[in-house]
Amino acid sequence: MGVESALGMQSSESLTVTGFAVIFENGEVVLADELVNGAPPEPDDITMEVRGLDEDAVTWESGNGVRWTEKPIRVTGTISNGVLTANATKGE
């Protein structure tokens, strides 16, 4: 499922959310349905915070202190209060 669909969910069962990952300079990690062109690209307005992302499981681009994925990734985990706590990460 995409980020927008996952945002309203609460689940103690594992769900898989697909989106572009962005790690900001302050360490915040989000998934977004789309990235907006820029240098570096920015997530669109629909994002979900991710905790516990396996950063080594995906390929990153980087610039200006920000890292992002050029392709969507799949993150499996539980969702509570709009936050996805990852227990598995897979690049596409």
PAKOLTOR-52301 format. One record per residue (C-alpha): x, y, z; residue in one letter; chain; residue number from 1. Coordinates in nm, 4 decimals, decimal comma. Layout:
BEGIN
X Y Z a A NUM $
...
//
This chain:
BEGIN
0,0000 0,0000 0,0000 m A 1 $
0,1073 0,3582 -0,0539 g A 2 $
0,1851 0,6164 0,2113 v A 3 $
-0,1456 0,8024 0,1752 e A 4 $
-0,3437 0,4810 0,2301 s A 5 $
-0,1303 0,3814 0,5292 a A 6 $
-0,1534 0,7157 0,7109 l A 7 $
-0,4985 0,6567 0,8562 g A 8 $
-0,4263 0,3033 0,9700 m A 9 $
-0,3416 0,1623 1,3119 q A 10 $
-0,2037 -0,1897 1,3113 s A 11 $
-0,0214 -0,4133 1,5536 s A 12 $
-0,0029 -0,6609 1,2629 e A 13 $
0,2767 -0,6079 1,0114 s A 14 $
0,1832 -0,4142 0,6984 l A 15 $
0,3991 -0,3253 0,3974 t A 16 $
0,4126 0,0376 0,2859 v A 17 $
0,5749 0,1416 -0,0425 t A 18 $
0,7277 0,4841 -0,1011 g A 19 $
1,0383 0,6926 -0,1538 f A 20 $
1,2541 0,7185 0,1576 a A 21 $
1,4153 1,0454 0,2648 v A 22 $
1,6563 1,0961 0,5534 i A 23 $
1,6903 1,4603 0,6525 f A 24 $
2,0016 1,6206 0,7974 e A 25 $
1,8483 1,6009 1,1480 n A 26 $
1,8090 1,2205 1,1126 g A 27 $
1,4323 1,2218 1,0573 e A 28 $
1,3263 0,9437 0,8190 v A 29 $
1,0072 0,9624 0,6135 v A 30 $
0,8381 0,7707 0,3350 l A 31 $
0,6595 0,9686 0,0638 a A 32 $
0,4385 0,8672 -0,2277 d A 33 $
0,6278 1,1087 -0,4548 e A 34 $
0,9423 1,3201 -0,4558 l A 35 $
0,9366 1,6771 -0,5858 v A 36 $
1,2259 1,7671 -0,8150 n A 37 $
1,4919 1,9789 -0,6584 g A 38 $
1,8482 1,9576 -0,5394 a A 39 $
1,8022 1,7485 -0,3362 p A 40 $
1,4475 1,6329 -0,4138 p A 41 $
1,1913 1,6794 -0,1387 e A 42 $
0,9030 1,4573 -0,0354 p A 43 $
0,5566 1,5678 -0,1403 d A 44 $
0,3072 1,6809 0,1247 d A 45 $
0,2017 1,3235 0,2064 i A 46 $
0,4669 1,1627 0,4273 t A 47 $
0,4888 0,9066 0,7042 m A 48 $
0,7580 0,9013 0,9702 e A 49 $
0,9585 0,5776 0,9779 v A 50 $
1,1482 0,4407 1,2766 r A 51 $
1,3940 0,1529 1,2624 g A 52 $
1,4575 0,1650 0,8863 l A 53 $
1,7380 -0,0707 0,7775 d A 54 $
1,9441 0,1898 0,5929 e A 55 $
2,1829 -0,0745 0,4575 d A 56 $
1,8995 -0,2567 0,2761 a A 57 $
1,8537 0,0158 0,0126 v A 58 $
2,0623 0,2278 -0,2249 t A 59 $
2,0826 0,5970 -0,1393 w A 60 $
2,1488 0,9145 -0,3329 e A 61 $
2,2754 1,2100 -0,1317 s A 62 $
2,3293 1,5819 -0,1459 g A 63 $
2,3222 1,8841 0,0845 n A 64 $
2,3014 1,6655 0,3962 g A 65 $
1,9933 1,4753 0,2742 v A 66 $
1,9700 1,1135 0,1549 r A 67 $
1,6894 0,9718 -0,0603 w A 68 $
1,5966 0,6709 -0,2702 t A 69 $
1,5531 0,7177 -0,6448 e A 70 $
1,3069 0,4286 -0,6562 k A 71 $
1,0298 0,3348 -0,4151 p A 72 $
1,1176 0,0891 -0,1400 i A 73 $
0,8992 -0,1457 0,0638 r A 74 $
0,9002 -0,1139 0,4417 v A 75 $
0,7185 -0,3708 0,6527 t A 76 $
0,6219 -0,2891 1,0089 g A 77 $
0,3524 -0,1779 1,2465 t A 78 $
0,1732 0,1564 1,2356 i A 79 $
0,0764 0,3608 1,5400 s A 80 $
-0,0244 0,7284 1,5455 n A 81 $
0,0934 0,7779 1,1874 g A 82 $
0,4411 0,6329 1,2528 v A 83 $
0,5660 0,3194 1,0776 l A 84 $
0,8000 0,1154 1,2978 t A 85 $
0,9974 -0,1006 1,0562 a A 86 $
1,0834 -0,4647 1,1056 n A 87 $
1,1902 -0,5273 0,7430 a A 88 $
1,3105 -0,3075 0,4565 t A 89 $
1,3492 -0,3998 0,0917 k A 90 $
1,4716 -0,1887 -0,1981 g A 91 $
1,3007 -0,2290 -0,5355 e A 92 $
//
